[in-house]
Amino acid sequence: MNLTLWIGLLAATLTTSSFFPQALKTWRSQRADDFSWSYLLLFGVGILMWDLYGLLRQDTAITLANTITLALIGVIILTKFRSER
């Protein structure tokens, strides 16, 4: 692997893993009141677009990081939806 890919994978790991504690806290508490729907929608669509961009460019780091982040956002969205019902 080349240096550029390693830097991309490290950046992806750091930014994606930073979202894990929040998703875990939300899952455990079963509350997502602090998240606005507009934030979740905008951030989720933005992450989806980055994921598609990574797929189109065939960039492993971008695709992997954004797929995982999208799943974490999904946990928060699901939790918020359930807590508001």
HELIX and SHEET records of a PDB file:
HELIX    1   1 LEU A    3  SER A   17  1                                  15    
HELIX    2   2 PHE A   20  SER A   29  1                                  10    
HELIX    3   3 TRP A   37  ARG A   57  1                                  21    
HELIX    4   4 THR A   60  GLU A   84  1                                  25    
END                                                                             
